[in-house]
Amino acid sequence: MMTDAEFREEYKPLQVPAHYDTADSQLHKMIFALAQIGEGTATQVIAALEKLEPGFGTDQSRSFVKVTLDDLFKKGHLTGAEHDGLMHYNLSKITRPNGGAINPDLLAPGLD
């Protein structure tokens, strides 16, 4: 059983790095690459990483990306859908501002 602190660490929200840094962790590099392509398979994320950092695609790095994407999906950090037998992962980040309007007079008491 996990402690509260362990749970918070394990399930904290993903943060997309502001820029790609070759000295960053593999996890941060992978998240950055997925954010750059928007949605993709593990192979597409690895290809994006190769463009950012030629030589990234070692067997160990490829395995890390595949296992980690699946793990993040299972924990609910990523969304995904299977297409043609391949899982396509997505960060589900908001890319367009909300175009709706809110009438504050219609809000329930205490929500303003």
Secondary structure, DSSP 8 states (H G I E B T S, - for coil): ---HHHHHHHT------SS--TTS-HHHHHHHHHHHHSEE-HHHHHHHHHHHSTT---HHHHHHHHHHHHHHHHTTSSEEEEETTEEEEE-----S-------GGGS-TT--
